[in-house]
Amino acid sequence: MAVAPHKVLLLDLASNINRVPSNYIRPISDRPNLDKVDSIDASIPLIDLHDVTGSNDVVQQIGRACKDYGFFQVKNHGIPDEVINNMMQVSREFFSMPQSERLKSYSDDPSKTTRLSTSFNVKTEKVSNWRDFLRLHCYPLEDYLHEWPSSPTSFREDVAEYSRRIRKVALRLLEAISESLGLERDYIDRALGKHGQHMALNYYPPCPQPELTYGLPGHADPNVITILLQDDVPGLQVLNNGKWLAVNPIPHTFIINIGDQIQVLSNDRYKSVLHRAVVNSYKERISIPTFYCPSPEAIIAPAPKLIDEEHPCQYKSFTYTEYYQKFWNRGLAKETCLDLFRATPYI
Ligand SMILES: O=C(O)CCC(=O)C(=O)O
C-alpha cells in the first residue's frame, strides 16, 4: 500500500484542516488577544528617505524613531517598484510550486546557508508557529547564489537584484543611524567587520483558528537592522508602551527595525523591541525580512563615545557568533538575549 508523504511543511498540512492541530495551540496566557491590539493606521513613523544623505532633519527623524519605537517605515527609498513586485511575485510562485519541488530545499539543519523549513526551530521548540520559511544568505552574493533554488526560473535573478538593492538601503540607513547617535557616518559600517546579509521568505497560510496561535510570537531581532517587505495582508504587530500596535501594509514601503546589535552599539540609547506576526483565517500572507548582520567574527561592544559617567557601559564585548548561538539555542523567547551580555548582569 502506498504511504502518504509525511507533511513536513505547514502549507501542505493547512490546506485541508479546519482546526489548529494541538502542537500549534498556545497556552491561554500566551495568545494574541487580537481584540486588544491597536490597529489604527498611524502606528509607527513613516520617514521619507528621499534626502537621507543631505538632510539633518531626516537623520533626526530616524534617531527619534529608533529611540521611541525601535521601528519606522520608509518611502522614497530608491528601490524601483518593479524590483519589489518581482521579489514578491517570485516568492509567491516559490510557495505555489508542487510539494516535491519545494521539498528539494528542505532542511532542519540551521547551519545550512540556504534552507526551507517550518515554524522556527523544529528540533527544540515545544509549540510550533504557523509559518513556513525559506532562509537565504545573500552577502557576498557570489558565495551563495549557486545554492539558491533554481525554480521558479527567475528566482535567482529576481532575488539577487532585490538583495543588492536592499543592501544599499541598509548601508544608507546605517550611516544615518550612526550620525543620529553623534558617531562618524561610517562607525557602524566599520563595527560590522565584513558584514552579513540574510533573508527569509515567510509564508503564513490561512489559519482556521488564528486566536490560538502565532505566525511568529513576540521576539526581538538579534541582528543589526531588519528591513521588512510585506504583502497587502496585515499581520505584523509591534510592542509600544506595553501595547501591541498593528503595522498595516503601505504599498512600496519598507518597515525598518533596530536589532539587538544597535542597542548594544548605542549603549542602550536605541531599543530593539518585541514584535510578532499574527495570522488570519481568510488569506495567506508573505513577508520578506532582510536581516542585516555583523560578520560572524565581528566584535561588538558599545561605542566608546557613547560611554560616560551618565551613561556607564551597559554591555561586555562579544563576537556576533557568540550572540547568535545564544539567540538560536533559546528559541523565540520574550525575554531579550541582551541581558545575557550585560556588563553588570540583571538579577
Ligand atoms: O512577518 C512579519 O511581519 C514579521 C517577521 C519577523 O519578525 C521575522 O521573520 O523575524
The ligand as a Gaussian input file, in Angstrom:
#p B3LYP/6-31G(d) Opt

LIG

0 1
 O        6.051000      38.573000       9.221000
 C        6.345000      39.602000       9.813000
 O        5.743000      40.649000       9.630000
 C        7.465000      39.593000      10.839000
 C        8.570000      38.636000      10.503000
 C        9.616000      38.546000      11.577000
 O        9.540000      39.173000      12.603000
 C       10.764000      37.639000      11.378000
 O       10.831000      36.932000      10.360000
 O       11.643000      37.629000      12.287000

